[in-house]
Amino acid sequence: MKLATKVAAYGMAGLVLAGVIIFSGSSLGLLNFGSSGVLSVLLTDPPSVPEGVSAVYITYSNLAVHADSSGDSGWVTIAGAGTIDTLKLVNLSQTISSATIPSLTYNLVAFDISSVKVDFMGKNYSATVNSGRLVVPIVGGVKVNSAHVAAALVDIQPTVLNLGDQSNPRFAVSTGAKALQVPESEETPSMKEVGNRSSLEGRSWLQTFRASHSDTLTNSGLSLAPRSFSFSVTNPGSDSLMIRLVVVTPASAGERVSAALGSLSNSFVFAVGSDGSLRLQAGASGQVESVLEANGYSLAAGATHQFTYSGAITNLLGGHGISSGTSYNVIIFGPETLSVQTVVAS
């Protein structure tokens, strides 16, 4: 998923104790020790970032996979840790873990994100992260057995927001992800090697997966004025999508997504309630971090929702309002979706 096409997310160096299995909170009798196989975990996809960001380093640890139909007791922890520059995985995957585990079907992969650092305009900055533990569904599950190396590809989708400005940046990162099993015909022995990179260019199976599990919203009826704001969104995919934040920012030259993410302090920021309402944020950019942790509004697969707001619209710092005749980018944002559309205020 490329930055320009995502109106939307990732190599790592990992230390893996292959073959050492730790069962966290599980009843050992639930897991089949009669046979085992190798499971490799791969990561792909660059993040969506503001202009001026040249690297996004994610530090991860505590990888684990969950055995299907085993409840809370079915987690298998694969010891490992590492840091990855997520901007270096355009059309590539990188192996971040590989271990021998029981021959079962696994439906979830999880890992901790302990820190994120961002290179911006030649300097390195720490970023806040909306979730320290990422639990990712493996669509269709990944089947592990002794016949071949199984591989789960995690399509991670972090979005970097600059809550400050170009002179005084302050970064926050929101992450979401989906995963799938790499087709057996595409699995190779080299996938067992932590740090190995494989090309995903032109892989039809990945393109089909992304098309059927789209994270892109369809927008319509966008209207913006000094005292009103409304638009409709439709979720054309097969998975529900969480919407947490809507940001209106003056349009500028350059790529719309990266430009729109670049300076929220002078933008108009709306928190999205669980009922689909819009609540204007004002007073401090620190409010945005709390919004990124909130539940937001869950838009079901195939559903459409009309968002409306009435009242004076001021920027995050409580200053200027919407100017008629000015072009604005409208960002609709959630952990697994990012959509940008331009509108001229009436």
N, C-alpha and C positions, 0 to 999 in steps of 0.2 A: 504494500500500500504506500504509494509515494506521497510526499508532502503536498504536491500540487493537485493531486487527485483525491486526497482524503477529505477535503472539508471535514477531513480528519487531519505513531506510536512506535529496530531496537538493538561486537563481540565481547563476550565475557571471558575472563580467565577464571577457571574454577578449580578448586581442590576437592577431589572426590575420592572417598574411600570405597572403591568399587568392590562389590562383593560383601561389604559389611552392611548388615541390615539391622536397623533399630526399630522396634515396634513400640510406638508411642501410645500408651493407654489402650492397648488392644489385648484381646483374648487370643493367645497364640493358637488356640484350637480352631479359630476361624480361618486361618490362612493355611494354604496347601503347601506343605514342605516336600511333597512327593516329587515335584519337578520344579525347575526354575529356568529363567531366561534373562537375557540382557535387555534392559530398557535404557534408551538414551533420551535425554530431554534437550530439545533444540529451541533456540529463540530466534525470532525474526521481527523485522519492521522498525523503521526509524520513527522518532517522535515528531509531533507537530510542534514547532518552536517559533518564538518571535525572531524578527530580523536581528542580526548581530550575534546570535547564538551559534557557536561552531562545534560544541561538544556537549553531550549530556551523559554524565557518568552515573550509572545506577549500581549501588553496592547491594548484593543479595546474599542470603544465607538460608539455612534450614529448609532445603528442598524436600518435598514429600509428595507421594502419590497415594491415592485412596482407592481401595478395592471396591468395585461396584457391589451394591446390595449388602454391604457389611456394616452400615451405620457408622457411629462415631468411633468404633473400635478398629476400623479397617485401614488406618493410616500407616504407611511404610515410609520412614524417614531415610533419605539418602544424604549422608553427611556431605556438606560442600559449601563453599563460599567463594565469592569473587566480585570483581568490578568490571563493568562493561561500558564502553562508549556507544550508546545506542544509535548515534548518527552514522555509524559505519556499517549498518546492515541493510543497505538498499539492495533489494532483490537477492539477499543472502540469508542463510541461516547459520547459526553457530551452536555447536554442542556445548552445553553448560554443565552437563551431568551425565554419568553413565554408571550403571550398577547392576548387579545380579540380584533379582528379586523373585518371589514365588510366581509360578505360572498362573496368572489370573487376568481378569479384565479390570482395568483401572479407569475410573470416570472423572477424577479430579487430579490436578497438580497444584501445589501450593508452594510459596516461598515468601520469606520476609524481605522487605526492602528497608534496609537500615539507614541508608542515606542517599541523597542525590546531590551532585554538584554540577554546575553549569559553567562552561566557558563562554564569556560574553565580552566582546570588544577587547580581547586579549587578556582578560582577567578571569579568575576563577571565583565562583560564588556558591555558597551552600543554598539549597532550596528546601522548602518544607514539602512534605509528602502527605497526600490525603489519606493514605492507608498504609500501615506498616506491614500488613499481611495480605497477600494477594492470593485468593483461591479461585482457580480457573477451571471451568468445566471443559472436559475433553469430549467434544461432540462425537457421539457414536462410540466412545470409549477407545482405549488402546489395549490390544490383546498381546500379552507376553507369554511366550513359550520357548522351549529349547531349540526350536527349528531354525530360528533366524533372529537377528537383532531387530527388536521393535523400537520405533522412534515416535515420540510425541512432539509435535511442533507447536510451540506457544507463540501465538500472534499477539504480541503485547502492544498496547496503544497508549503510551504516556503523552500527555499534552502539557507543555510548559507555558505558564502565564507569567508575564512581568507585571507584578502588582505595583511597581514603582514607575520610574521613567528611565530615559536613556542615561541621565546623569547619576541617578540614584536607584539602580535596579534592585528589585526584591522579587525572588522567584518562588512560585508554587507549582507543584507537579501533581496532576491527577492521573491515575492509571486504571486501565481496564484491559481485559485480555480474553481471548478464546483460544482453544487448542483443538488439534485433530491428530489422528494417527497418520504418519507418513505412509503412503501406499507401499506394500511389500516390494513391488517392482522398483521403487525408488530408494529402498533401504540399502545401505552399503556398509561394509565393515569399518570404514573410516569414521562413521558416525559414532563409534565407541570412543573415539579420541577426543577428550575434552579440549576445546579450542578449535576443533576442525570446522572449517567453513565450507558450505555447499551452495552452489548457485540455485536460485529459485526462478531465474529468468524463464518466462514462457511456460511454467508448469501449469498445465490445464487443471489438474486436481486442486491446486491451491486457488486458482482463479474461480473455479466452480464453488469451492467452499466459501470464499469471500462474497461471491454474488448471492449465495443462498443464506448467508448469515451477515447481511449487510449492516453496517453501523451508520449508514447515511440517512438522514431525514430529508423529506421533501417539504419545502416551504411554499406557502402561497398566501396571497392577500395581505402582504406586508404593508403596513401603514404607520407613519411616524409623524407626529406634530408636537409642538411645545407642551401640550397638555393631554396627549393621548398616544397610545401605542398598541398595535394589535397585529396578529399574524396567526396563521394556521400551520400546523405541522402534521405530516403523515409518516408513519413508520412502515415502509414497504417491505421490511425484512420478516424473517420467521422467528426472531427473538425479541423480547421486550427490551426497551431502551430507557435508561434513567436520564432525565433532564434536570440539572441542578441550578444552572446559571444561564442568564441571558445578558450579554454585554453589547451596548451600543457605543461605538467609537467613531470619531471622524475618519472618513476614508482618506487614504493617502496613496501615493504612487507605489507601485511594487506589487508583489504577490499578496493577494487578499488575506490569506490565512495568517502568514507570518506577520504582516503589518497589523492585523487586528489583535494579535496576541501581545503586541509590543509595549503597551502603556495603558494599564487599567486605571491609574490614578486620575486621569483626565477623562475617563469614560463614564457612561451611565450604566449602572450595574443593577440587575434585578435578580433577587433570589426566587427560585421556583418552589412553591409549596407543594406538599403531597396531594393537595386537591387541584393542582394545576393553576393556581393563582400566581400573580407576579407581585413581588414586594420590592420597592425601590430601596437600595442601600445608599446610605449617606453618612459621612462623618469620619470614616477611617477605612483604609484599604485592608486593615486586619480583619474586617468583617468577612472578606472573601474567603479566607481560610476556613472559617466556621461554616460557610455555605457549602464549601467543597466536601465537608464531612456530613452534611445534612442528608436526609433521605431523598429529597427531591420528588419529582413526579415520574411515575412509571408509565410509559406509553406502550401499550400492548402491541403485539405484532398485527399489522394491518389496520391499526386504529388511527383516527385523526382527532386532534384537539385544537380548540381555538383559545389562544392566549390574549388577554386584554388587560390594559391598565389605563386608568383615568386619573388625572391630577397633574400638577406641575412636575416636570422632570428635570432634576439637577444632577450634576456629576457626582462622583463618589465623594469628593471633598466638599460637596455642598455649594459649589460655585455656579458657573454659567449653565444655561439651559440649552435646549434644542433650538437651532437656528433654521428658520424656514429657508428652503432653497439650497441647503447644504447637504452633501452626500455623506452617508454614514454606513459603516459596516455593522451588521447585526450578527453576533456570534451566539449560536445556540449550543450549549455545552453540557456534557455529562461524561462520566468515566469511560464510556465506550462510544461516544459520538461527538463530533465537532462539525458544525455546519455554519457557513458564512454566506450572507447575502447582502448586497448593497441596495440602499434605498435613498431617495431624495426626500427630505422632510418637507411636508406641505405647510 
